[in-house]
Amino acid sequence: MPFEPDAEVADPAAPGDAAGYVVDGSSTAETQRADEMHDQTDQARVDATRELLEAEQAQLRRQLQELGAENQGMEFDDNFADSGQVAAEQGEARTLASRLREQLSDVERALTKLDEGTYGLCEVCGERISDARLEAMPTARYCIHHAG
């Protein structure tokens, strides 16, 4: 059979095909099933994100506790012979503790957003943050257009 450019070719994935889709779109059962599957996928993603963030939260709290910085009361040996070394170590420990507290704050903010149903929305424009960005940085607050 020669190729006819105006001939209609059936799309195997189009509604009304052999897969049982309804051509006129009147199948609410199919739509409901698709919506339910989408909701289940979304809920699974939310659950996985929450689990990841809660694990990170626990790890950050442990690190702060091990550092002795949970109350900013880090202790150092003032009787150490090299006071310059003590001062340098104090500065490094305070810097590390500050970064850990900042990360913990970001994680807790993301968990709050999950609870409020606003996780994954840019804080500037309200648009959805891309899944790839959230996967790479689960605490992202801004879409790529409004980031840093």
RAPE-V436833 format. One record per residue. N is the residue number from 1. RES is the residue in one letter. SS is DSSP state (h for helix, s for strand, l for the rest). NEAR is the number of other C-alpha atoms within 8 Angstrom. Layout:
# RAPE-V436833
n res ss near
N RES SS NEAR
N RES SS NEAR
This chain:
# RAPE-V436833
n res ss near
1 M l 2
2 P l 3
3 F l 4
4 E l 5
5 P l 4
6 D l 4
7 A l 5
8 E l 4
9 V l 4
10 A l 6
11 D l 6
12 P l 6
13 A l 6
14 A l 8
15 P l 9
16 G l 9
17 D l 11
18 A l 6
19 A l 6
20 G l 7
21 Y l 11
22 V l 9
23 V l 7
24 D l 4
25 G l 7
26 S l 6
27 S l 8
28 T h 7
29 A h 6
30 E h 8
31 T h 8
32 Q h 8
33 R h 8
34 A h 8
35 D h 8
36 E h 8
37 M h 8
38 H h 8
39 D h 8
40 Q h 8
41 T h 8
42 D h 8
43 Q h 8
44 A h 8
45 R h 8
46 V h 9
47 D h 8
48 A h 8
49 T h 9
50 R h 10
51 E h 8
52 L h 8
53 L h 12
54 E h 10
55 A h 8
56 E h 9
57 Q h 11
58 A h 8
59 Q h 8
60 L h 12
61 R h 10
62 R h 8
63 Q h 9
64 L h 13
65 Q h 9
66 E h 7
67 L h 10
68 G l 11
69 A l 12
70 E l 9
71 N l 6
72 Q l 6
73 G l 7
74 M l 8
75 E l 5
76 F l 6
77 D l 6
78 D l 6
79 N l 4
80 F l 7
81 A l 4
82 D l 6
83 S h 8
84 G h 6
85 Q h 7
86 V h 12
87 A h 8
88 A h 8
89 E h 8
90 Q h 9
91 G h 8
92 E h 8
93 A h 9
94 R h 9
95 T h 8
96 L h 8
97 A h 11
98 S h 8
99 R h 8
100 L h 11
101 R h 10
102 E h 8
103 Q h 9
104 L h 11
105 S h 8
106 D h 9
107 V h 13
108 E h 9
109 R h 9
110 A h 13
111 L h 12
112 T h 8
113 K h 10
114 L h 11
115 D h 7
116 E h 7
117 G l 6
118 T l 8
119 Y l 9
120 G l 10
121 L s 12
122 C l 13
123 E l 7
124 V l 6
125 C l 5
126 G l 7
127 E l 7
128 R s 8
129 I l 12
130 S l 8
131 D h 6
132 A h 6
133 R h 11
134 L h 12
135 E h 7
136 A h 6
137 M l 7
138 P l 10
139 T l 9
140 A l 10
141 R l 9
142 Y l 12
143 C l 13
144 I l 7
145 H l 5
146 H l 8
147 A l 7
148 G l 2
